[in-house]
Amino acid sequence: MKYLVMVQGTQADYEAMAGKSSASSPAWDEKDMQAMFAFMQKINDDLAESGELVDGQGLTAPAQTRHVSLDGEGRPVITDGPYGETKEVLAGYWVLDCASLERVTEIAALVARCPQPEGAPEYPVVIRPLAGSGDDV
């Protein structure tokens, strides 16, 4: 079955990774960034080797977001980010093809152990089965 495994973050987290601290997130230094990149690369390499990795990507900061909706007459309305009301957003994802929910849960628990500076916010790793890929509910 295929699963979407998602990690979350905020604009403040992206800014912290660029070295700018805030009340909600301490600044990351080069050592912190290298530890995170090495950790994620190992996960990606292991998943590719096991044949479970379908795709995985980190996403750019919410400030680079664009929302497209329709007005009352069906014309596109485009709004650029970031958005003051936005809390956590999707920061990155993997599409995994795993034998079971238990296996993808093990992987998510590993992802949750990603190193980060002390005091950085922690977000849950979200697992969603992909419709049409197995035992859909």
Secondary structure, 3 states (H helix, E strand, C coil): CEEEEEEEECHHHHHHHCCCCCCCCCCCCHHHHHHHHHHHHHHHHHHHHHCCEEEEEECCCHHHCEEEEECCCCCEEEEECCCCCCCCEEEEEEEEECCCHHHHHHHHHHHHCCCCCCCCCCCCCEEEECCCCCCCC
